[in-house]
Amino acid sequence: MSERELDAAGVTDPALRQAYAWCRRLNARHGKTYFLATRLLPVSRRSAVHALYGFARWADDIVDVGGAASTAEERGARLDGLRLELERGLRDGRTEEPVVRALADTADRFGIDHRYFTDFMAAMRADLAVTDYPTYADLRRYTYGSAEVIGLQMLPVLGTVVPREEAAPHAAALGVAFQLTNFLRDVGEDLDRGRVYLPADLLAAHGVDRELLRWSRDTGCGDVRITAALRAFEALNRTVYREAAAGLALLEPVSRPCVRTAFVLYGAILDAVAEDGYRSVLRRAAVPRRRRATVALDGLTRVCAARLRARAGSGHRAAGCRPGGAARPAPVRGSAA
């Protein structure tokens, strides 16, 4: 199937095809929710998403997975090396790093602003030194580089039916919503890495600090104060999902099922954390397989409907198609998909 994706995207260079295939494997192995949702995109756009996610995953793994076998200085040196490869790749496409080669090609094809990648690398560098965040505002400054820019990178690939700057705040909010969900789900795992992403002032408002979280993790015992703090963080997270939701209808119709599926599945993670009693200090909550299958089937149904509508209107220039396939802003926005 990856060969079909690359053929549809017009990627012919053998080395570049190998680079995209490597990113696709990273996506399939590490980003199960993203990978499932990506399957709902038009086949010609999937390789670009694999490249964007593959690069983000590669950098994140240097920060996290490499931590068990290397010092912060060594991981910093690896990140610096990746940053230099990124700069070279974005400048002229010359790089020996497969994930950077695919990323640079995607950035060129879709006209993605290079500063989003620079800001992402700065956030990854911060993870080597910053271990907690005093306030929610401090956390949001971090999530700009680690999550908002991911949504902004994706926007040119997904396409919009309005000027891109109108959809951008919602795309950025969606990136943050997903990452805050990860923070809530992975409290215990992040604590083991020496990090607490829940804002210290929110924790303190419920009588929680790092020491209490560590005690809970080490003993396997819950605490009503931790439960209350995680519930409050969930409420914050859901406000960001509401900010993001308005952007679904601003995407090209053929992209909406993909993003809606990711939106629903990540929201289901919040439901799973709540149903597990907010015990994510102790264990990671998971969305039941049946629930994932139901959401995926709904997404597939929406894809089929969107493609049928696109085919029905493909012969009518008034339906919003420019020569070359770029969509005009729709005069009336459709409902959220």
LOPA-782494 format. One record per residue (C-alpha): x, y, z. Coordinates in nm, 2 decimals, always signed. Layout:
BEGIN
<tiba u="X" v="Y" w="Z"/>
...
This chain:
BEGIN
<tiba u="+0.00" v="+0.00" w="+0.00"/>
<tiba u="+0.29" v="+0.24" w="+0.06"/>
<tiba u="+0.40" v="+0.20" w="-0.30"/>
<tiba u="+0.05" v="+0.31" w="-0.41"/>
<tiba u="+0.07" v="+0.61" w="-0.18"/>
<tiba u="+0.41" v="+0.72" w="-0.32"/>
<tiba u="+0.29" v="+0.67" w="-0.68"/>
<tiba u="-0.02" v="+0.88" w="-0.61"/>
<tiba u="+0.20" v="+1.15" w="-0.46"/>
<tiba u="+0.43" v="+1.16" w="-0.76"/>
<tiba u="+0.74" v="+1.05" w="-0.56"/>
<tiba u="+0.96" v="+0.88" w="-0.81"/>
<tiba u="+1.32" v="+0.91" w="-0.69"/>
<tiba u="+1.42" v="+0.57" w="-0.53"/>
<tiba u="+1.61" v="+0.72" w="-0.23"/>
<tiba u="+1.32" v="+0.96" w="-0.16"/>
<tiba u="+1.07" v="+0.67" w="-0.18"/>
<tiba u="+1.28" v="+0.48" w="+0.07"/>
<tiba u="+1.28" v="+0.78" w="+0.30"/>
<tiba u="+0.90" v="+0.82" w="+0.29"/>
<tiba u="+0.86" v="+0.44" w="+0.35"/>
<tiba u="+1.08" v="+0.47" w="+0.66"/>
<tiba u="+0.85" v="+0.75" w="+0.79"/>
<tiba u="+0.55" v="+0.54" w="+0.72"/>
<tiba u="+0.69" v="+0.26" w="+0.93"/>
<tiba u="+0.75" v="+0.50" w="+1.22"/>
<tiba u="+0.40" v="+0.62" w="+1.20"/>
<tiba u="+0.26" v="+0.27" w="+1.19"/>
<tiba u="+0.47" v="+0.15" w="+1.48"/>
<tiba u="+0.44" v="+0.45" w="+1.72"/>
<tiba u="+0.13" v="+0.65" w="+1.62"/>
<tiba u="-0.15" v="+0.40" w="+1.61"/>
<tiba u="-0.42" v="+0.67" w="+1.63"/>
<tiba u="-0.26" v="+0.89" w="+1.38"/>
<tiba u="-0.19" v="+0.60" w="+1.14"/>
<tiba u="-0.55" v="+0.48" w="+1.16"/>
<tiba u="-0.68" v="+0.83" w="+1.09"/>
<tiba u="-0.42" v="+0.89" w="+0.81"/>
<tiba u="-0.57" v="+0.58" w="+0.62"/>
<tiba u="-0.88" v="+0.80" w="+0.57"/>
<tiba u="-0.70" v="+1.07" w="+0.37"/>
<tiba u="-0.68" v="+1.07" w="-0.01"/>
<tiba u="-0.40" v="+0.83" w="-0.10"/>
<tiba u="-0.19" v="+1.11" w="-0.26"/>
<tiba u="-0.17" v="+1.30" w="+0.07"/>
<tiba u="-0.08" v="+1.02" w="+0.31"/>
<tiba u="+0.29" v="+1.01" w="+0.25"/>
<tiba u="+0.32" v="+1.38" w="+0.35"/>
<tiba u="+0.15" v="+1.31" w="+0.68"/>
<tiba u="+0.38" v="+1.01" w="+0.74"/>
<tiba u="+0.68" v="+1.25" w="+0.67"/>
<tiba u="+0.56" v="+1.51" w="+0.92"/>
<tiba u="+0.47" v="+1.26" w="+1.19"/>
<tiba u="+0.79" v="+1.05" w="+1.13"/>
<tiba u="+1.01" v="+1.35" w="+1.18"/>
<tiba u="+0.83" v="+1.45" w="+1.50"/>
<tiba u="+0.85" v="+1.10" w="+1.63"/>
<tiba u="+1.22" v="+1.07" w="+1.54"/>
<tiba u="+1.31" v="+1.39" w="+1.74"/>
<tiba u="+1.08" v="+1.29" w="+2.03"/>
<tiba u="+1.25" v="+0.95" w="+2.05"/>
<tiba u="+1.59" v="+1.11" w="+2.08"/>
<tiba u="+1.46" v="+1.30" w="+2.38"/>
<tiba u="+1.26" v="+1.02" w="+2.55"/>
<tiba u="+1.37" v="+0.67" w="+2.43"/>
<tiba u="+1.73" v="+0.76" w="+2.42"/>
<tiba u="+1.71" v="+0.87" w="+2.79"/>
<tiba u="+1.76" v="+0.52" w="+2.92"/>
<tiba u="+2.10" v="+0.47" w="+2.75"/>
<tiba u="+2.24" v="+0.82" w="+2.72"/>
<tiba u="+2.30" v="+1.14" w="+2.91"/>
<tiba u="+2.12" v="+1.47" w="+2.86"/>
<tiba u="+2.44" v="+1.60" w="+2.70"/>
<tiba u="+2.45" v="+1.31" w="+2.45"/>
<tiba u="+2.09" v="+1.35" w="+2.36"/>
<tiba u="+2.14" v="+1.72" w="+2.32"/>
<tiba u="+2.42" v="+1.65" w="+2.08"/>
<tiba u="+2.20" v="+1.42" w="+1.88"/>
<tiba u="+1.93" v="+1.68" w="+1.87"/>
<tiba u="+2.18" v="+1.94" w="+1.75"/>
<tiba u="+2.29" v="+1.70" w="+1.48"/>
<tiba u="+1.93" v="+1.65" w="+1.37"/>
<tiba u="+1.87" v="+2.03" w="+1.37"/>
<tiba u="+2.17" v="+2.08" w="+1.14"/>
<tiba u="+2.05" v="+1.81" w="+0.91"/>
<tiba u="+1.71" v="+1.98" w="+0.91"/>
<tiba u="+1.86" v="+2.32" w="+0.82"/>
<tiba u="+2.05" v="+2.16" w="+0.53"/>
<tiba u="+1.76" v="+1.96" w="+0.41"/>
<tiba u="+1.52" v="+2.26" w="+0.41"/>
<tiba u="+1.78" v="+2.48" w="+0.24"/>
<tiba u="+1.87" v="+2.26" w="-0.05"/>
<tiba u="+1.73" v="+1.91" w="+0.00"/>
<tiba u="+2.08" v="+1.77" w="+0.06"/>
<tiba u="+2.08" v="+1.54" w="+0.37"/>
<tiba u="+2.17" v="+1.18" w="+0.45"/>
<tiba u="+1.89" v="+1.16" w="+0.72"/>
<tiba u="+1.59" v="+0.98" w="+0.56"/>
<tiba u="+1.33" v="+1.14" w="+0.78"/>
<tiba u="+1.47" v="+1.49" w="+0.70"/>
<tiba u="+1.48" v="+1.41" w="+0.33"/>
<tiba u="+1.11" v="+1.31" w="+0.33"/>
<tiba u="+1.02" v="+1.61" w="+0.55"/>
<tiba u="+1.21" v="+1.86" w="+0.33"/>
<tiba u="+1.03" v="+1.72" w="+0.02"/>
<tiba u="+0.69" v="+1.75" w="+0.19"/>
<tiba u="+0.77" v="+2.11" w="+0.30"/>
<tiba u="+0.86" v="+2.20" w="-0.05"/>
<tiba u="+0.56" v="+2.03" w="-0.21"/>
<tiba u="+0.31" v="+2.19" w="+0.02"/>
<tiba u="+0.48" v="+2.52" w="+0.09"/>
<tiba u="+0.50" v="+2.46" w="+0.47"/>
<tiba u="+0.66" v="+2.75" w="+0.67"/>
<tiba u="+1.01" v="+2.64" w="+0.78"/>
<tiba u="+0.98" v="+2.82" w="+1.11"/>
<tiba u="+0.73" v="+2.56" w="+1.23"/>
<tiba u="+1.01" v="+2.30" w="+1.22"/>
<tiba u="+1.26" v="+2.53" w="+1.39"/>
<tiba u="+1.02" v="+2.60" w="+1.67"/>
<tiba u="+0.95" v="+2.23" w="+1.71"/>
<tiba u="+1.32" v="+2.15" w="+1.75"/>
<tiba u="+1.35" v="+2.43" w="+2.01"/>
<tiba u="+1.07" v="+2.27" w="+2.21"/>
<tiba u="+1.24" v="+1.93" w="+2.19"/>
<tiba u="+1.56" v="+2.09" w="+2.32"/>
<tiba u="+1.37" v="+2.24" w="+2.61"/>
<tiba u="+1.25" v="+1.89" w="+2.71"/>
<tiba u="+1.61" v="+1.80" w="+2.80"/>
<tiba u="+1.63" v="+2.08" w="+3.07"/>
<tiba u="+1.27" v="+2.17" w="+3.17"/>
<tiba u="+1.11" v="+1.92" w="+3.40"/>
<tiba u="+0.79" v="+2.10" w="+3.52"/>
<tiba u="+0.57" v="+2.40" w="+3.44"/>
<tiba u="+0.47" v="+2.65" w="+3.72"/>
<tiba u="+0.15" v="+2.76" w="+3.54"/>
<tiba u="-0.08" v="+2.67" w="+3.25"/>
<tiba u="+0.04" v="+2.97" w="+3.07"/>
<tiba u="+0.40" v="+2.83" w="+3.10"/>
<tiba u="+0.28" v="+2.50" w="+2.97"/>
<tiba u="+0.11" v="+2.66" w="+2.67"/>
<tiba u="+0.43" v="+2.84" w="+2.57"/>
<tiba u="+0.59" v="+2.50" w="+2.55"/>
<tiba u="+0.30" v="+2.34" w="+2.36"/>
<tiba u="+0.33" v="+2.61" w="+2.09"/>
<tiba u="+0.65" v="+2.45" w="+1.97"/>
<tiba u="+0.57" v="+2.09" w="+2.06"/>
<tiba u="+0.21" v="+2.07" w="+1.94"/>
<tiba u="+0.06" v="+2.39" w="+1.78"/>
<tiba u="+0.32" v="+2.39" w="+1.51"/>
<tiba u="+0.23" v="+2.03" w="+1.42"/>
<tiba u="-0.13" v="+2.13" w="+1.35"/>
<tiba u="+0.00" v="+2.42" w="+1.15"/>
<tiba u="+0.23" v="+2.20" w="+0.95"/>
<tiba u="-0.06" v="+1.97" w="+0.87"/>
<tiba u="-0.29" v="+2.24" w="+0.75"/>
<tiba u="-0.15" v="+2.28" w="+0.39"/>
<tiba u="-0.16" v="+1.90" w="+0.35"/>
<tiba u="-0.52" v="+1.88" w="+0.46"/>
<tiba u="-0.64" v="+2.18" w="+0.26"/>
<tiba u="-0.90" v="+2.44" w="+0.36"/>
<tiba u="-1.22" v="+2.58" w="+0.21"/>
<tiba u="-1.14" v="+2.92" w="+0.36"/>
<tiba u="-0.82" v="+3.13" w="+0.37"/>
<tiba u="-0.57" v="+2.93" w="+0.56"/>
<tiba u="-0.51" v="+3.19" w="+0.83"/>
<tiba u="-0.88" v="+3.16" w="+0.93"/>
<tiba u="-0.84" v="+2.79" w="+0.99"/>
<tiba u="-0.49" v="+2.81" w="+1.15"/>
<tiba u="-0.60" v="+2.89" w="+1.51"/>
<tiba u="-0.83" v="+2.58" w="+1.51"/>
<tiba u="-0.56" v="+2.36" w="+1.37"/>
<tiba u="-0.31" v="+2.48" w="+1.63"/>
<tiba u="-0.57" v="+2.42" w="+1.90"/>
<tiba u="-0.62" v="+2.06" w="+1.78"/>
<tiba u="-0.25" v="+1.99" w="+1.81"/>
<tiba u="-0.25" v="+2.12" w="+2.17"/>
<tiba u="-0.57" v="+1.93" w="+2.25"/>
<tiba u="-0.41" v="+1.60" w="+2.14"/>
<tiba u="-0.09" v="+1.67" w="+2.34"/>
<tiba u="-0.27" v="+1.77" w="+2.66"/>
<tiba u="-0.46" v="+1.44" w="+2.63"/>
<tiba u="-0.12" v="+1.26" w="+2.60"/>
<tiba u="+0.00" v="+1.44" w="+2.92"/>
<tiba u="-0.31" v="+1.33" w="+3.11"/>
<tiba u="-0.28" v="+0.97" w="+2.99"/>
<tiba u="+0.09" v="+0.95" w="+3.05"/>
<tiba u="+0.14" v="+1.11" w="+3.39"/>
<tiba u="+0.31" v="+0.81" w="+3.54"/>
<tiba u="+0.54" v="+0.74" w="+3.24"/>
<tiba u="+0.64" v="+1.11" w="+3.22"/>
<tiba u="+0.71" v="+1.11" w="+3.59"/>
<tiba u="+0.95" v="+0.81" w="+3.54"/>
<tiba u="+1.13" v="+1.03" w="+3.29"/>
<tiba u="+1.16" v="+1.31" w="+3.55"/>
<tiba u="+0.89" v="+1.53" w="+3.40"/>
<tiba u="+0.56" v="+1.67" w="+3.52"/>
<tiba u="+0.36" v="+1.83" w="+3.25"/>
<tiba u="+0.06" v="+1.91" w="+3.47"/>
<tiba u="+0.09" v="+2.28" w="+3.58"/>
<tiba u="+0.22" v="+2.31" w="+3.93"/>
<tiba u="-0.04" v="+2.58" w="+4.03"/>
<tiba u="-0.33" v="+2.35" w="+3.91"/>
<tiba u="-0.18" v="+2.06" w="+4.12"/>
<tiba u="-0.13" v="+2.28" w="+4.42"/>
<tiba u="-0.49" v="+2.40" w="+4.41"/>
<tiba u="-0.58" v="+2.04" w="+4.49"/>
<tiba u="-0.31" v="+1.97" w="+4.74"/>
<tiba u="-0.08" v="+1.78" w="+4.50"/>
<tiba u="+0.29" v="+1.82" w="+4.43"/>
<tiba u="+0.56" v="+1.61" w="+4.26"/>
<tiba u="+0.63" v="+1.42" w="+4.58"/>
<tiba u="+0.27" v="+1.30" w="+4.61"/>
<tiba u="+0.27" v="+1.19" w="+4.25"/>
<tiba u="+0.59" v="+1.00" w="+4.31"/>
<tiba u="+0.45" v="+0.84" w="+4.62"/>
<tiba u="+0.15" v="+0.73" w="+4.43"/>
<tiba u="+0.35" v="+0.59" w="+4.14"/>
<tiba u="+0.59" v="+0.40" w="+4.37"/>
<tiba u="+0.33" v="+0.26" w="+4.61"/>
<tiba u="+0.05" v="+0.19" w="+4.36"/>
<tiba u="-0.19" v="+0.38" w="+4.58"/>
<tiba u="-0.44" v="+0.64" w="+4.46"/>
<tiba u="-0.53" v="+0.96" w="+4.63"/>
<tiba u="-0.84" v="+1.17" w="+4.61"/>
<tiba u="-0.63" v="+1.49" w="+4.57"/>
<tiba u="-0.46" v="+1.35" w="+4.26"/>
<tiba u="-0.80" v="+1.24" w="+4.12"/>
<tiba u="-0.94" v="+1.59" w="+4.17"/>
<tiba u="-0.63" v="+1.75" w="+4.00"/>
<tiba u="-0.65" v="+1.52" w="+3.70"/>
<tiba u="-1.02" v="+1.58" w="+3.66"/>
<tiba u="-0.95" v="+1.96" w="+3.66"/>
<tiba u="-0.68" v="+1.91" w="+3.39"/>
<tiba u="-0.93" v="+1.71" w="+3.19"/>
<tiba u="-1.17" v="+2.00" w="+3.20"/>
<tiba u="-0.90" v="+2.23" w="+3.07"/>
<tiba u="-0.82" v="+1.99" w="+2.79"/>
<tiba u="-1.19" v="+1.97" w="+2.68"/>
<tiba u="-1.20" v="+2.35" w="+2.65"/>
<tiba u="-0.92" v="+2.32" w="+2.39"/>
<tiba u="-1.11" v="+2.05" w="+2.20"/>
<tiba u="-1.40" v="+2.29" w="+2.18"/>
<tiba u="-1.17" v="+2.55" w="+2.03"/>
<tiba u="-1.05" v="+2.30" w="+1.78"/>
<tiba u="-1.39" v="+2.16" w="+1.68"/>
<tiba u="-1.50" v="+2.47" w="+1.50"/>
<tiba u="-1.21" v="+2.41" w="+1.25"/>
<tiba u="-1.33" v="+2.07" w="+1.12"/>
<tiba u="-1.58" v="+2.24" w="+0.88"/>
<tiba u="-1.30" v="+2.47" w="+0.75"/>
<tiba u="-1.10" v="+2.18" w="+0.61"/>
<tiba u="-1.14" v="+2.04" w="+0.26"/>
<tiba u="-1.43" v="+1.78" w="+0.27"/>
<tiba u="-1.20" v="+1.49" w="+0.17"/>
<tiba u="-0.98" v="+1.56" w="+0.47"/>
<tiba u="-1.25" v="+1.60" w="+0.73"/>
<tiba u="-1.31" v="+1.23" w="+0.80"/>
<tiba u="-0.94" v="+1.18" w="+0.88"/>
<tiba u="-0.92" v="+1.47" w="+1.12"/>
<tiba u="-1.26" v="+1.40" w="+1.27"/>
<tiba u="-1.16" v="+1.04" w="+1.34"/>
<tiba u="-0.84" v="+1.15" w="+1.52"/>
<tiba u="-1.05" v="+1.41" w="+1.71"/>
<tiba u="-1.30" v="+1.15" w="+1.83"/>
<tiba u="-1.04" v="+0.89" w="+1.91"/>
<tiba u="-0.83" v="+1.13" w="+2.12"/>
<tiba u="-1.14" v="+1.25" w="+2.30"/>
<tiba u="-1.21" v="+0.88" w="+2.37"/>
<tiba u="-0.88" v="+0.87" w="+2.55"/>
<tiba u="-1.01" v="+1.13" w="+2.79"/>
<tiba u="-1.32" v="+0.92" w="+2.84"/>
<tiba u="-1.10" v="+0.61" w="+2.91"/>
<tiba u="-0.89" v="+0.80" w="+3.17"/>
<tiba u="-1.21" v="+0.91" w="+3.35"/>
<tiba u="-1.36" v="+0.56" w="+3.33"/>
<tiba u="-1.04" v="+0.43" w="+3.49"/>
<tiba u="-1.09" v="+0.66" w="+3.78"/>
<tiba u="-0.81" v="+0.91" w="+3.68"/>
<tiba u="-0.55" v="+0.66" w="+3.78"/>
<tiba u="-0.30" v="+0.75" w="+3.50"/>
<tiba u="-0.03" v="+0.80" w="+3.76"/>
<tiba u="-0.04" v="+0.43" w="+3.80"/>
<tiba u="-0.12" v="+0.30" w="+3.45"/>
<tiba u="-0.21" v="+0.41" w="+3.10"/>
<tiba u="-0.58" v="+0.41" w="+3.01"/>
<tiba u="-0.66" v="+0.27" w="+2.66"/>
<tiba u="-0.95" v="+0.31" w="+2.43"/>
<tiba u="-1.13" v="-0.03" w="+2.38"/>
<tiba u="-1.06" v="-0.20" w="+2.05"/>
<tiba u="-1.43" v="-0.21" w="+1.97"/>
<tiba u="-1.46" v="+0.16" w="+2.02"/>
<tiba u="-1.17" v="+0.23" w="+1.79"/>
<tiba u="-1.32" v="+0.00" w="+1.52"/>
<tiba u="-1.66" v="+0.18" w="+1.55"/>
<tiba u="-1.49" v="+0.52" w="+1.50"/>
<tiba u="-1.28" v="+0.40" w="+1.21"/>
<tiba u="-1.59" v="+0.25" w="+1.04"/>
<tiba u="-1.77" v="+0.58" w="+1.08"/>
<tiba u="-1.47" v="+0.76" w="+0.93"/>
<tiba u="-1.46" v="+0.52" w="+0.63"/>
<tiba u="-1.83" v="+0.59" w="+0.57"/>
<tiba u="-1.77" v="+0.96" w="+0.57"/>
<tiba u="-1.47" v="+0.92" w="+0.33"/>
<tiba u="-1.69" v="+0.73" w="+0.08"/>
<tiba u="-1.96" v="+1.00" w="+0.10"/>
<tiba u="-1.70" v="+1.28" w="+0.06"/>
<tiba u="-1.54" v="+1.11" w="-0.24"/>
<tiba u="-1.88" v="+1.05" w="-0.40"/>
<tiba u="-1.97" v="+1.42" w="-0.36"/>
<tiba u="-1.63" v="+1.52" w="-0.50"/>
<tiba u="-1.68" v="+1.30" w="-0.81"/>
<tiba u="-2.03" v="+1.43" w="-0.86"/>
<tiba u="-1.90" v="+1.79" w="-0.86"/>
<tiba u="-1.57" v="+1.73" w="-1.04"/>
<tiba u="-1.71" v="+1.83" w="-1.37"/>
<tiba u="-1.86" v="+2.16" w="-1.25"/>
<tiba u="-1.62" v="+2.45" w="-1.21"/>
<tiba u="-1.88" v="+2.63" w="-1.00"/>
<tiba u="-1.85" v="+2.36" w="-0.74"/>
<tiba u="-1.52" v="+2.52" w="-0.63"/>
<tiba u="-1.24" v="+2.35" w="-0.83"/>
<tiba u="-0.96" v="+2.54" w="-0.98"/>
<tiba u="-0.74" v="+2.40" w="-1.26"/>
<tiba u="-0.49" v="+2.17" w="-1.09"/>
<tiba u="-0.73" v="+2.06" w="-0.82"/>
<tiba u="-0.69" v="+2.35" w="-0.56"/>
<tiba u="-1.02" v="+2.43" w="-0.38"/>
<tiba u="-1.17" v="+2.77" w="-0.38"/>
<tiba u="-1.31" v="+2.90" w="-0.05"/>
<tiba u="-1.66" v="+2.78" w="-0.03"/>
<tiba u="-1.92" v="+3.06" w="-0.03"/>
<tiba u="-2.11" v="+2.88" w="+0.25"/>
<tiba u="-1.94" v="+2.66" w="+0.51"/>
<tiba u="-2.05" v="+2.31" w="+0.55"/>
<tiba u="-2.14" v="+2.15" w="+0.88"/>
<tiba u="-1.86" v="+2.00" w="+1.09"/>
<tiba u="-1.77" v="+1.65" w="+0.97"/>
